[in-house]
Amino acid sequence: MFSFRRIAHGLGRSRSRRLSLLRAAAAAVVVLALLLWWLVPGGSSSPSGTVSFATGVPTGVYDRYGSLLDERLHREMPDVDLRLLPSQGSVQNLDMLSSGKASFTIAAADAVATYRDDKEPGADRLRACARLYDDYMQLVVPAGSGVRSAKDLKGLRVGVGQKRSGVNLIAGRLLRAAGLDIDKDVRPVRAGIDRMPDMLEEGKLDAFFWSGGLPTGAIEGLAAKTNIQLVQLGDLVPELHALEPETRHYRAAVMPPDAYPAVQQGEPVKTVAVANLLVTTDRTDTALTEGMTRAVLNSRDQIGEKVHAAQKVDLRTAIYTAPLPLHSGARRYYRSVKP
């Protein structure tokens, strides 16, 4: 016998099945959209235009690193033209970022922390892309000098870096740890690594401080022309840590014997190190920041062939960017390459 109830039941089940399929399809669309948003941040358009990158003093590691990164960036983001801007170093680099003159830079973690602690204009907008490599503090004197520690620099002509450089910042702190005032107890010469080696060779300096990756080309060049020594700074570590919190980003370190073979004669040198960060601001485009972070990590081996410090750039440690939080574009890059 024909049953309307059975037909109605069948229609109900069919309707229910269609609704279930529609819900599943809608859920799949949402998941796909979220996945695309995660993997392709900022849309599918490739970053383009001119981007400014503040580097550092000519012949310094920041300057060389920036030039080599420029070459690599054309492969990662072919429509981006990187404009390199020279500077006195870390502190001025942060000034240029905060003022909008530069979109990216390299700065030492201690300089970044001080910039934030002092509440400099725009400091709250600073963001990190990656931890790069460590700077090693280097105290250079002529061979035969009686300087065996920073404590022996009293009354001498000492190169301490330019005023807005990271070198000047850490040199002042090291001298304070040695019981000396940078403006009263030594004769400070505020010059950069582009000038200090020649001044030492010409007898216009008795010593100079430098904070840079190993080896620094300007010091290698000086060693090729004249006999120099590297003075250990390891004896200052306890006093330096007593100055915390402003010195919290410094760590005890050792320059390996092969950093400057002709100078060290197979001997390591105890010193102080601080991490360098690739820095931008929260105003920088997400896709551009992701691309810059990718270019830096992908270019490690190529840049490292000419700037040995760059060999220390490592995906496993790049995310440790204290005292700055990661930029959202950098976070998306690290998520995309997470195993």
Secondary structure, DSSP 8 states (H G I E B T S, - for coil): ---HHHHHHHHHHHHHHHHHHHHHHHHHHHHHHHHHHHHSTT-S----EEEEEE--STTSHHHHHHHHHHHHHHHH-TTEEEEEE--SSHHHHHHHHHHTS-SEEEEEHHHHHHHHHTT-TTGGGEEEEEEEEEEEEEEEEETT-S--SGGGGTTSEEE---TTSHHHHHHHHHHHHTT--TTTTSEEE---TTTHHHHHHTTS-SEEEEEESSS-HHHHHHHHHS-EEEE--GGGHHHHHTTTTTTTT-EEEEE-TTSSHHHHTT--EEEEEEEEEEEEETTS-HHHHHHHHHHHHHTHHHHHTTSGGGGG--TTTTT--TTS-B-HHHHHHHHHH--
